[in-house]
Amino acid sequence: MAQPPTPDDRLATLMAALASEPWRFDFFQALRQIDARQPQRPRLGTARRPADEAVRLGQTPAMSFAPATLHGLRQPEGGGVPRIDVRFFGLFGPNGPLPLHLTEYARERQLHHGDETLARFADLFHHRLLLLFYRAWAQAQPT
């Protein structure tokens, strides 16, 4: 008889689905599922350090309007915390508060020079703000 899947197996399946087809998931749906599959970790948005979180969140600098809330999931080489990129919330892009030339600059540096410094610096703020946004939503929504 086959063993029932463990939370780690379910999390690996979810991460694979997020990596291959991120447009099938809503931001809140994905984070709630990640939260539910990692009961041993602090709930998303409540950890004292970003290293204790199950995922890192960031924004992809883009000039287009977001066709979906999630842009993709990246697993770092050599293990580590996976990173989810969003398109609906952040400092960059047509809906962001920064001037568009800064989005163009961050995107150009990333695409043509392999320099993600500005985008990753902004992700320090994106990670915390997105998790606070998720936590406020999750506390107001019954499961």
C-alpha positions as CSV (number, residue, x, y, z in Angstrom):
1,M,0.0,0.0,0.0
2,A,1.3,3.4,-0.9
3,Q,2.1,5.9,1.8
4,P,0.1,9.1,1.8
5,P,2.1,12.1,0.6
6,T,4.0,14.1,3.2
7,P,3.8,17.9,3.5
8,D,7.3,18.0,1.9
9,D,6.0,16.0,-1.1
10,R,3.0,18.2,-1.4
11,L,5.2,21.3,-1.2
12,A,7.6,20.0,-3.8
13,T,4.6,19.3,-6.1
14,L,3.2,22.8,-5.6
15,M,6.6,24.4,-6.2
16,A,7.0,22.5,-9.4
17,A,3.6,23.6,-10.6
18,L,4.4,27.2,-9.7
19,A,7.7,27.1,-11.6
20,S,6.1,25.6,-14.7
21,E,2.8,27.4,-14.9
22,P,2.7,30.4,-12.6
23,W,-0.3,32.0,-14.4
24,R,-2.6,29.3,-13.1
25,F,-2.2,30.5,-9.5
26,D,-3.4,33.7,-7.8
27,F,-1.0,35.4,-5.4
28,F,-3.1,34.7,-2.4
29,Q,-3.9,31.2,-3.4
30,A,-0.2,30.3,-3.9
31,L,0.9,31.8,-0.6
32,R,-1.9,30.2,1.4
33,Q,-1.0,26.8,-0.1
34,I,2.7,27.3,0.7
35,D,1.7,28.3,4.3
36,A,-0.5,25.3,4.7
37,R,2.2,22.9,3.5
38,Q,4.9,24.1,5.9
39,P,3.4,23.8,9.4
40,Q,6.9,23.6,11.0
41,R,7.8,27.1,9.9
42,P,6.4,30.5,11.1
43,R,3.3,31.6,9.1
44,L,4.2,33.8,6.1
45,G,4.5,37.4,7.2
46,T,5.2,36.5,10.9
47,A,8.8,35.4,10.9
48,R,11.4,37.7,12.6
49,R,14.0,37.2,9.8
50,P,13.5,36.7,6.1
51,A,15.7,33.6,6.3
52,D,13.0,31.9,8.4
53,E,10.3,32.4,5.7
54,A,9.4,29.6,3.3
55,V,9.8,31.8,0.2
56,R,11.3,35.1,-0.9
57,L,9.1,37.5,-2.8
58,G,10.1,40.1,-5.3
59,Q,8.9,42.0,-8.4
60,T,10.0,41.6,-11.9
61,P,10.8,45.0,-13.5
62,A,8.6,45.2,-16.6
63,M,6.9,48.0,-18.6
64,S,3.8,46.0,-19.5
65,F,0.7,45.7,-17.5
66,A,0.4,42.4,-15.6
67,P,-1.4,39.6,-17.4
68,A,-1.3,37.5,-14.1
69,T,-0.4,38.2,-10.5
70,L,2.6,35.8,-10.5
71,H,5.4,36.0,-12.9
72,G,7.4,32.9,-11.9
73,L,9.2,30.9,-9.3
74,R,12.9,30.5,-9.2
75,Q,14.8,27.9,-7.2
76,P,18.3,29.2,-6.4
77,E,21.2,27.1,-7.6
78,G,22.6,24.9,-4.9
79,G,19.4,24.9,-2.8
80,G,18.1,27.7,-0.6
81,V,14.8,29.6,-0.3
82,P,12.8,29.7,-3.5
83,R,11.8,33.1,-4.9
84,I,8.4,34.1,-6.3
85,D,8.3,37.1,-8.6
86,V,5.0,39.0,-8.8
87,R,3.8,41.5,-11.4
88,F,0.8,43.2,-9.7
89,F,2.4,45.0,-6.8
90,G,5.7,46.8,-6.3
91,L,7.8,49.9,-7.0
92,F,8.4,49.2,-10.7
93,G,6.2,49.2,-13.8
94,P,3.2,51.2,-15.0
95,N,1.4,50.8,-11.7
96,G,4.4,51.4,-9.5
97,P,5.1,54.7,-7.8
98,L,8.6,55.1,-9.2
99,P,9.1,57.0,-12.5
100,L,9.1,54.7,-15.5
101,H,12.7,55.5,-16.5
102,L,13.8,53.7,-13.3
103,T,11.8,50.6,-14.3
104,E,13.5,50.9,-17.8
105,Y,16.9,51.2,-16.1
106,A,16.4,48.2,-13.8
107,R,15.1,46.1,-16.7
108,E,17.9,47.1,-19.1
109,R,20.6,46.4,-16.5
110,Q,19.0,43.0,-15.8
111,L,18.6,42.0,-19.4
112,H,21.6,43.4,-21.1
113,H,24.3,43.5,-18.4
114,G,23.2,40.7,-16.1
115,D,23.2,43.2,-13.2
116,E,20.2,42.7,-10.9
117,T,21.4,45.0,-8.2
118,L,18.7,47.6,-8.3
119,A,15.9,45.1,-8.7
120,R,17.2,42.9,-5.8
121,F,17.6,46.0,-3.6
122,A,14.0,46.9,-4.2
123,D,13.1,43.3,-3.4
124,L,14.2,43.9,0.2
125,F,11.2,46.2,0.5
126,H,8.9,44.1,-1.8
127,H,9.4,41.0,0.3
128,R,8.3,42.6,3.5
129,L,5.4,44.7,1.9
130,L,4.0,41.7,0.0
131,L,4.1,39.5,3.1
132,L,2.3,42.2,5.1
133,F,-0.2,42.5,2.4
134,Y,-0.8,38.8,2.3
135,R,-0.9,38.5,6.1
136,A,-3.6,41.3,6.3
137,W,-5.6,39.4,3.6
138,A,-5.1,36.0,5.3
139,Q,-6.3,37.2,8.7
140,A,-9.4,38.7,7.2
141,Q,-10.3,35.6,5.1
142,P,-11.7,32.4,6.7
143,T,-10.0,29.2,5.5
